[in-house]
């Protein structure tokens, strides 16, 4: 009987062990879920304030904001979007070209002006690489198949799917983590982003042309809100409406009108077919693609180099094979 009792004892110990491990994993999952929900509640509050402050800024624009402040706001919008398009997107997410230190610093500061999705370049790149790897599936953070609102901004206030959580671990961002410029931004994010996105845009109009704090602060939030939604539209509008001349089987589409507002990021069907192309559009399509002009200018002064492009032959071959028949050489 003794050996039998010992076997039962051992079996009971194993069962207890697995029960403890299961309980431990469940507790960790519940803690992670609670933390995630706390982050979501904070994000909801932040987005609510952004919109209230932004719409109040719109009201003040027609009431008392000075023309100099309005012009300065347009400049900041342009700078911020460029930090996203030329920096976080084309340079760091896709490595479609290389940049020397001065340009990297400028683009990091420009991206801080935009403060896109409340993220540093590091988290922005992780999400974007994940988006391309699992585009419009459950592994995509802003899966367009879950609806327009979700892909636009709902994903920011939703619990991540298990596929997204698992996918994040598979994304290699070692090049971003080891980049000293981006490491500096992440380490001092509160100060860098706070100063670039909120403090200076408010202080400069007050100091140089006597704008009131109320006007400067709230008009800056209008600028900030507009840039947020324009980039959000890349995940929603550009995954819903437009032509698909390069691949009719995917959601990303060409939207020329929208491309103007985001400095060339609206040629989304092309971009998802040829993500390594620094131009993100066929032959650059520079009429609506200021970001390409900017990168070409930086290449001209030696700050940008190793610019990658898709050849005309490759583009035409892909369009003939999978396009919707609306392809034409620019």
Sine and cosine of phi, psi and omega as CSV:
sin_phi,cos_phi,sin_psi,cos_psi,sin_omega,cos_omega
0.00,0.00,-0.48,0.88,-0.08,-1.00
-0.88,0.48,-0.75,0.66,0.00,-1.00
-0.87,0.50,-0.61,0.79,-0.01,-1.00
-0.90,0.44,-0.66,0.75,0.03,-1.00
-0.90,0.44,-0.63,0.77,-0.01,-1.00
-0.90,0.43,-0.62,0.78,0.00,-1.00
-0.91,0.42,-0.68,0.73,0.03,-1.00
-0.88,0.48,-0.65,0.76,0.00,-1.00
-0.89,0.45,-0.68,0.73,0.01,-1.00
-0.91,0.42,-0.69,0.73,0.00,-1.00
-0.88,0.47,-0.67,0.75,0.02,-1.00
-0.89,0.45,-0.64,0.77,0.02,-1.00
-0.89,0.45,-0.66,0.75,0.03,-1.00
-0.89,0.45,-0.69,0.72,-0.01,-1.00
-0.89,0.45,-0.68,0.74,0.03,-1.00
-0.89,0.46,-0.64,0.77,0.00,-1.00
-0.87,0.50,-0.75,0.66,-0.03,-1.00
-0.93,0.37,-0.56,0.83,0.06,-1.00
-0.91,0.42,-0.67,0.74,0.02,-1.00
-0.89,0.45,-0.69,0.72,0.00,-1.00
-0.90,0.43,-0.67,0.75,0.02,-1.00
-0.90,0.45,-0.69,0.72,0.03,-1.00
-0.89,0.45,-0.64,0.77,0.02,-1.00
-0.89,0.45,-0.69,0.72,0.02,-1.00
-0.91,0.42,-0.64,0.76,0.03,-1.00
-0.90,0.44,-0.64,0.77,0.03,-1.00
-0.90,0.43,-0.67,0.74,0.03,-1.00
-0.89,0.46,-0.65,0.76,0.00,-1.00
-0.90,0.43,-0.68,0.73,0.02,-1.00
-0.90,0.44,-0.65,0.76,0.03,-1.00
-0.90,0.44,-0.70,0.71,0.02,-1.00
-0.88,0.47,-0.64,0.77,0.00,-1.00
-0.91,0.41,-0.66,0.75,0.04,-1.00
-0.89,0.45,-0.70,0.71,0.02,-1.00
-0.88,0.47,-0.65,0.76,0.02,-1.00
-0.89,0.45,-0.66,0.75,0.00,-1.00
-0.92,0.40,-0.61,0.80,0.05,-1.00
-0.88,0.47,-0.70,0.71,0.04,-1.00
-0.87,0.49,-0.66,0.76,0.01,-1.00
-0.89,0.45,-0.69,0.72,0.02,-1.00
-0.88,0.47,-0.67,0.74,0.03,-1.00
-0.89,0.45,-0.67,0.74,0.02,-1.00
-0.89,0.45,-0.66,0.75,0.03,-1.00
-0.88,0.48,-0.71,0.71,0.02,-1.00
-0.89,0.46,-0.69,0.73,-0.01,-1.00
-0.89,0.45,-0.73,0.68,0.00,-1.00
-0.90,0.44,-0.59,0.81,0.05,-1.00
-0.88,0.47,-0.72,0.69,0.02,-1.00
-0.91,0.42,-0.68,0.74,0.02,-1.00
-0.81,0.59,-0.71,0.71,-0.06,-1.00
-0.95,0.30,-0.66,0.75,0.03,-1.00
-0.89,0.46,-0.72,0.69,0.00,-1.00
-0.91,0.41,-0.63,0.78,-0.01,-1.00
-0.91,0.41,-0.69,0.72,0.01,-1.00
-0.94,0.35,-0.54,0.84,0.11,-0.99
-0.91,0.41,-0.61,0.79,0.07,-1.00
-0.88,0.47,-0.60,0.80,0.06,-1.00
-0.90,0.44,-0.67,0.74,0.05,-1.00
-0.88,0.48,-0.71,0.71,-0.01,-1.00
-0.91,0.40,-0.48,0.88,0.01,-1.00
-0.85,0.53,-0.64,0.77,-0.01,-1.00
-1.00,0.05,-0.10,0.99,-0.09,-1.00
-0.95,-0.31,-0.75,0.66,-0.17,-0.99
-0.51,-0.86,-0.11,0.99,-0.02,-1.00
-0.93,0.38,0.69,-0.72,-0.03,-1.00
-0.97,0.26,0.46,-0.89,0.00,-1.00
-0.87,0.49,-0.57,0.82,0.02,-1.00
-0.89,0.46,-0.61,0.79,0.03,-1.00
-0.92,0.38,-0.64,0.77,0.03,-1.00
-0.90,0.44,-0.71,0.70,0.04,-1.00
-0.88,0.47,-0.65,0.76,0.03,-1.00
-0.90,0.43,-0.60,0.80,0.03,-1.00
-0.90,0.44,-0.66,0.75,0.06,-1.00
-0.89,0.45,-0.63,0.78,0.04,-1.00
-0.89,0.46,-0.69,0.72,0.02,-1.00
-0.91,0.42,-0.62,0.78,0.06,-1.00
-0.86,0.52,-0.75,0.67,-0.01,-1.00
-0.87,0.49,-0.73,0.68,0.00,-1.00
-0.88,0.47,-0.72,0.69,-0.03,-1.00
-0.89,0.45,-0.72,0.69,0.02,-1.00
-0.89,0.46,-0.64,0.77,0.02,-1.00
-0.89,0.45,-0.59,0.81,0.05,-1.00
-0.89,0.45,-0.54,0.84,0.05,-1.00
-0.98,0.21,-0.76,0.65,-0.12,-0.99
-0.95,0.30,-0.79,0.61,-0.04,-1.00
-0.98,0.18,-0.46,0.89,-0.07,-1.00
-0.99,-0.12,-0.99,0.13,-0.08,-1.00
-0.83,0.55,-0.60,0.80,-0.09,-1.00
-1.00,0.07,-0.94,0.33,-0.17,-0.99
-0.96,0.28,-0.61,0.79,-0.02,-1.00
-0.98,0.18,-0.85,0.53,-0.19,-0.98
-1.00,0.02,-0.60,0.80,0.01,-1.00
-0.95,0.30,-0.71,0.70,-0.12,-0.99
-0.96,-0.29,-0.15,0.99,-0.01,-1.00
0.77,0.64,0.68,0.74,-0.05,-1.00
-0.98,0.18,-0.17,0.99,0.15,-0.99
-0.39,-0.92,0.15,-0.99,0.03,-1.00
-0.90,-0.43,0.48,-0.88,-0.05,-1.00
-0.75,-0.66,0.64,-0.77,0.08,-1.00
-0.97,0.23,0.23,-0.97,-0.15,-0.99
-0.80,0.60,-0.73,0.68,-0.02,-1.00
-0.84,0.55,-0.67,0.74,0.00,-1.00
-0.93,0.36,-0.62,0.79,0.03,-1.00
-0.88,0.48,-0.68,0.74,0.01,-1.00
-0.90,0.44,-0.71,0.71,0.00,-1.00
-0.87,0.49,-0.72,0.69,-0.03,-1.00
-0.93,0.37,-0.57,0.82,0.07,-1.00
-0.89,0.45,-0.68,0.73,0.02,-1.00
-0.92,0.38,-0.64,0.77,0.05,-1.00
-0.88,0.48,-0.68,0.73,0.01,-1.00
-0.91,0.42,-0.52,0.85,0.05,-1.00
-0.93,0.37,-0.52,0.85,0.08,-1.00
-0.89,0.45,-0.61,0.79,-0.02,-1.00
-0.97,0.26,-0.59,0.81,-0.03,-1.00
0.75,0.66,0.75,0.66,-0.11,-0.99
-0.91,0.41,0.79,-0.61,0.07,-1.00
0.82,0.57,0.44,0.90,-0.01,-1.00
0.85,0.53,0.60,0.80,-0.11,-0.99
-0.81,-0.59,0.51,-0.86,0.21,-0.98
-0.98,0.20,0.13,-0.99,0.03,-1.00
-0.86,0.52,-0.61,0.79,-0.07,-1.00
-0.86,0.52,-0.77,0.63,-0.01,-1.00
-0.96,0.29,-0.51,0.86,0.05,-1.00
-0.88,0.47,-0.73,0.68,-0.01,-1.00
-0.90,0.44,-0.69,0.73,0.01,-1.00
-0.84,0.54,-0.75,0.66,-0.01,-1.00
-0.89,0.45,-0.63,0.78,-0.07,-1.00
-0.96,0.29,-0.63,0.77,0.06,-1.00
-0.91,0.42,-0.59,0.81,0.06,-1.00
-0.91,0.41,-0.65,0.76,0.03,-1.00
-0.86,0.51,-0.69,0.73,-0.01,-1.00
-0.96,0.29,-0.56,0.83,-0.03,-1.00
-0.94,0.34,-0.61,0.79,-0.05,-1.00
-0.82,-0.57,0.67,0.74,-0.14,-0.99
-0.79,0.61,0.83,-0.55,0.08,-1.00
0.84,0.55,0.62,0.78,0.16,-0.99
-0.82,-0.58,-0.02,-1.00,0.00,-1.00
-0.91,0.42,-0.28,0.96,0.05,-1.00
-1.00,0.07,-0.08,1.00,0.01,-1.00
-1.00,0.02,0.82,-0.57,-0.03,-1.00
-0.83,0.56,-0.60,0.80,0.01,-1.00
-0.84,-0.54,0.85,0.53,0.00,-1.00
-0.81,0.58,0.92,-0.39,-0.04,-1.00
-0.92,0.38,-0.32,0.95,0.04,-1.00
-0.95,0.32,-0.18,0.98,0.04,-1.00
-1.00,-0.02,0.13,0.99,0.08,-1.00
0.92,-0.39,0.35,-0.94,-0.08,-1.00
-0.88,0.47,-0.75,0.66,-0.06,-1.00
-0.90,0.44,-0.66,0.75,-0.01,-1.00
-0.87,0.49,-0.73,0.68,-0.04,-1.00
-0.94,0.33,-0.42,0.91,-0.01,-1.00
-0.97,0.24,-0.85,0.53,-0.01,-1.00
-0.49,-0.87,-0.17,0.99,-0.02,-1.00
-0.88,0.47,-0.48,0.88,-0.01,-1.00
-0.90,0.43,-0.42,0.91,0.01,-1.00
-0.95,0.30,-0.35,0.94,-0.04,-1.00
-0.87,-0.48,0.47,0.88,0.02,-1.00
-0.83,-0.55,0.50,-0.87,0.07,-1.00
-0.92,0.38,0.72,-0.69,0.00,-1.00
-0.90,0.44,0.62,-0.78,0.09,-1.00
-0.95,0.31,0.35,-0.94,0.04,-1.00
-0.87,0.50,-0.56,0.83,0.00,-1.00
-0.91,0.42,-0.63,0.78,0.03,-1.00
-0.92,0.38,-0.70,0.72,0.01,-1.00
-0.87,0.48,-0.70,0.71,0.03,-1.00
-0.91,0.41,-0.65,0.76,-0.03,-1.00
-0.90,0.43,-0.60,0.80,0.00,-1.00
-0.84,0.54,-0.58,0.81,-0.01,-1.00
-0.95,0.31,-0.33,0.94,-0.03,-1.00
-1.00,-0.03,-0.14,0.99,-0.06,-1.00
-1.00,0.05,0.81,-0.58,0.01,-1.00
-1.00,0.04,0.91,-0.41,0.08,-1.00
-0.84,-0.55,0.49,0.87,-0.02,-1.00
-0.87,0.48,-0.54,0.84,0.02,-1.00
-0.91,0.40,-0.50,0.86,0.01,-1.00
-0.98,0.18,-0.68,0.73,-0.03,-1.00
-0.89,0.46,-0.58,0.82,-0.05,-1.00
-1.00,0.00,-0.07,1.00,0.01,-1.00
-0.97,0.26,0.88,-0.47,-0.09,-1.00
-0.89,0.46,-0.56,0.83,0.01,-1.00
-0.92,0.40,-0.71,0.71,-0.03,-1.00
-0.97,0.24,-0.49,0.87,0.09,-1.00
-0.91,0.42,-0.63,0.77,0.05,-1.00
-0.89,0.45,-0.70,0.71,0.00,-1.00
-0.87,0.49,-0.69,0.72,-0.03,-1.00
-0.92,0.38,-0.67,0.75,-0.04,-1.00
-0.91,0.42,-0.64,0.77,-0.04,-1.00
-0.92,-0.39,0.57,0.82,-0.10,-0.99
-0.84,0.55,-0.67,0.74,-0.05,-1.00
-0.85,0.52,-0.67,0.74,-0.05,-1.00
-0.99,0.17,-0.73,0.68,-0.06,-1.00
-0.89,0.46,-0.78,0.62,-0.04,-1.00
-0.95,0.32,-0.64,0.77,0.02,-1.00
-0.86,0.52,-0.70,0.72,-0.01,-1.00
-0.94,0.33,-0.73,0.68,-0.08,-1.00
-0.94,0.34,-0.63,0.78,-0.12,-0.99
-1.00,-0.02,-0.50,0.86,-0.13,-0.99
-0.84,-0.54,-0.74,0.67,-0.12,-0.99
-0.94,0.35,-0.85,0.52,-0.04,-1.00
-0.89,0.45,-0.68,0.73,0.03,-1.00
-0.88,0.47,-0.39,0.92,0.06,-1.00
-1.00,0.01,-0.67,0.75,-0.09,-1.00
-0.95,0.31,-0.62,0.78,-0.07,-1.00
-0.87,0.49,-0.76,0.65,0.05,-1.00
-0.88,0.47,-0.58,0.82,0.01,-1.00
-0.92,0.39,-0.67,0.74,-0.09,-1.00
-0.98,0.22,-0.70,0.71,-0.17,-0.98
-1.00,0.04,-0.52,0.86,0.02,-1.00
-0.69,-0.72,0.38,0.92,0.21,-0.98
0.93,0.36,0.49,0.87,0.06,-1.00
-0.94,0.35,0.51,-0.86,0.04,-1.00
-0.97,0.26,0.41,-0.91,0.03,-1.00
-0.87,0.49,-0.68,0.73,-0.03,-1.00
-0.85,0.53,-0.72,0.69,0.01,-1.00
-0.93,0.38,-0.73,0.68,-0.06,-1.00
-0.89,0.45,-0.70,0.71,-0.04,-1.00
-0.90,0.43,-0.77,0.64,-0.10,-1.00
-0.97,0.22,-0.52,0.85,0.09,-1.00
-0.93,0.37,-0.57,0.82,0.07,-1.00
-0.89,0.45,-0.59,0.81,0.05,-1.00
-0.93,0.36,-0.51,0.86,0.11,-0.99
-0.90,0.44,-0.71,0.70,0.05,-1.00
-0.87,0.50,-0.72,0.69,-0.01,-1.00
-0.88,0.47,-0.71,0.70,-0.02,-1.00
-0.90,0.44,-0.66,0.75,0.01,-1.00
-0.89,0.46,-0.69,0.72,0.00,-1.00
-0.92,0.39,-0.59,0.81,0.07,-1.00
-0.85,0.53,-0.79,0.62,-0.09,-1.00
-0.93,0.37,-0.55,0.84,0.03,-1.00
-0.90,0.44,-0.67,0.75,0.04,-1.00
-0.96,0.29,-0.59,0.81,0.08,-1.00
-0.84,0.54,-0.57,0.82,-0.03,-1.00
-0.89,0.46,-0.41,0.91,0.04,-1.00
-0.89,0.46,-0.58,0.82,-0.01,-1.00
-0.99,0.11,-0.34,0.94,-0.06,-1.00
-0.94,-0.35,-0.92,0.39,-0.03,-1.00
-0.86,0.52,-0.75,0.66,-0.07,-1.00
-0.97,0.26,-0.03,1.00,0.11,-0.99
-0.94,-0.34,0.23,0.97,-0.05,-1.00
-0.73,-0.68,-0.75,0.66,-0.11,-0.99
-0.90,-0.43,0.66,-0.75,0.07,-1.00
0.73,-0.68,0.01,-1.00,0.01,-1.00
-0.99,0.10,0.36,-0.93,0.05,-1.00
-0.76,-0.65,0.92,0.38,-0.10,-0.99
-0.95,0.32,-0.28,0.96,-0.07,-1.00
-0.97,-0.26,-0.53,0.85,0.06,-1.00
-0.43,-0.90,0.95,-0.30,-0.03,-1.00
-0.98,0.20,-0.12,0.99,-0.08,-1.00
-1.00,-0.06,0.01,1.00,0.01,-1.00
-0.87,-0.49,0.35,-0.94,-0.05,-1.00
-0.97,0.25,-0.62,0.79,-0.02,-1.00
-0.80,0.60,0.68,-0.73,-0.11,-0.99
-0.71,-0.70,0.27,-0.96,0.06,-1.00
-1.00,0.08,0.81,-0.58,0.01,-1.00
-0.68,-0.74,1.00,-0.06,-0.14,-0.99
-0.91,0.42,-0.67,0.74,-0.02,-1.00
-0.88,0.48,-0.72,0.70,0.00,-1.00
-0.92,0.40,-0.55,0.84,-0.03,-1.00
-0.85,0.52,-0.58,0.81,0.00,-1.00
-0.86,0.50,-0.65,0.76,-0.06,-1.00
-0.94,0.33,-0.44,0.90,-0.02,-1.00
-0.91,-0.41,0.46,0.89,0.16,-0.99
0.84,0.55,0.57,0.82,0.13,-0.99
0.94,-0.33,0.16,0.99,-0.06,-1.00
-1.00,-0.07,0.09,1.00,-0.07,-1.00
-1.00,0.08,-0.10,0.99,0.03,-1.00
-1.00,0.06,0.93,0.37,-0.28,-0.96
-0.99,0.12,-0.48,0.88,0.06,-1.00
-0.91,0.42,-0.68,0.73,0.06,-1.00
-0.88,0.48,-0.72,0.69,-0.09,-1.00
-0.89,0.46,-0.65,0.76,-0.01,-1.00
-0.95,0.30,-0.36,0.93,0.08,-1.00
-1.00,0.10,-0.55,0.84,-0.04,-1.00
-0.73,-0.69,0.91,0.41,-0.11,-0.99
-0.91,0.42,-0.31,0.95,-0.01,-1.00
-0.99,0.13,-0.16,0.99,-0.04,-1.00
-0.97,0.23,0.87,-0.48,-0.06,-1.00
-0.90,0.43,-0.32,0.95,-0.04,-1.00
-0.99,0.13,-0.37,0.93,-0.06,-1.00
0.78,0.63,0.34,0.94,0.09,-1.00
-0.37,-0.93,0.34,-0.94,-0.07,-1.00
-0.88,0.47,0.86,-0.51,-0.02,-1.00
0.81,0.58,0.44,0.90,0.04,-1.00
1.00,0.08,-0.53,0.85,-0.02,-1.00
0.61,0.79,0.84,0.54,-0.23,-0.97
-0.91,0.41,-0.28,0.96,0.01,-1.00
-0.86,0.51,-0.54,0.84,-0.02,-1.00
-0.86,-0.51,0.30,0.95,-0.15,-0.99
-0.74,-0.67,0.96,0.29,-0.07,-1.00
-0.90,0.44,-0.51,0.86,-0.01,-1.00
-0.85,0.52,-0.62,0.78,0.04,-1.00
-0.91,0.42,-0.66,0.75,0.09,-1.00
-0.83,0.56,-0.72,0.70,-0.05,-1.00
-0.89,0.46,-0.73,0.69,-0.01,-1.00
-0.90,0.43,-0.65,0.76,0.04,-1.00
-0.89,0.46,-0.64,0.77,0.05,-1.00
-0.89,0.46,-0.71,0.71,0.02,-1.00
-0.89,0.45,-0.57,0.82,0.07,-1.00
-0.92,0.40,-0.59,0.81,-0.01,-1.00
-0.91,0.42,-0.51,0.86,0.01,-1.00
-0.99,-0.14,0.12,0.99,0.10,-1.00
1.00,0.06,0.16,0.99,0.00,-1.00
-1.00,0.03,-0.42,0.91,0.04,-1.00
-0.87,-0.50,0.60,-0.80,-0.03,-1.00
-0.43,-0.90,0.12,-0.99,-0.05,-1.00
0.80,0.59,0.75,0.67,0.01,-1.00
-0.95,0.30,0.83,-0.55,-0.04,-1.00
-0.99,-0.12,0.64,-0.77,0.04,-1.00
-0.65,-0.76,0.34,-0.94,0.13,-0.99
-1.00,-0.08,0.74,-0.68,-0.05,-1.00
-0.94,0.34,0.37,-0.93,0.03,-1.00
-0.85,0.53,-0.62,0.79,-0.02,-1.00
-0.90,0.43,-0.69,0.72,0.00,-1.00
-0.91,0.42,-0.68,0.73,-0.01,-1.00
-0.89,0.46,-0.75,0.66,-0.03,-1.00
-0.91,0.42,-0.63,0.77,0.01,-1.00
-0.88,0.47,-0.69,0.73,0.01,-1.00
-0.92,0.40,-0.67,0.74,0.00,-1.00
-0.89,0.45,-0.67,0.74,0.01,-1.00
-0.91,0.42,-0.55,0.84,-0.10,-1.00
-0.99,0.13,-0.68,0.74,-0.14,-0.99
-0.79,-0.62,-0.02,1.00,-0.08,-1.00
-0.96,0.29,0.14,-0.99,-0.02,-1.00
-1.00,-0.01,0.12,0.99,0.03,-1.00
1.00,-0.03,-0.01,1.00,-0.02,-1.00
-0.99,-0.17,0.27,0.96,-0.02,-1.00
-0.95,0.30,0.65,-0.76,0.17,-0.99
-0.45,-0.89,0.59,-0.81,0.04,-1.00
-0.92,0.39,0.72,-0.70,-0.01,-1.00
-0.93,0.37,0.00,0.00,0.00,0.00
